[in-house]
Amino acid sequence: MLCAVVCPNDAFHEEIIPEDQIDLNEFPSIGKFFKIDMNKCIEDSKKKICQLCLTV
């Protein structure tokens, strides 16, 4: 499981409303639009995008 922030846009043809973490095996099309560096996210609590992951 990976923690990712999903921002729906025209690239998505499926509506995804995550409740917690996103399993990229379940939603493989997300991987095309998001590059997730979990080590950087865990270590950098000052960035807003990482705070969303860290508060889950």
Helices and strands as residue ranges (DSSP letters): G 28-32, H 38-43, H 48-54
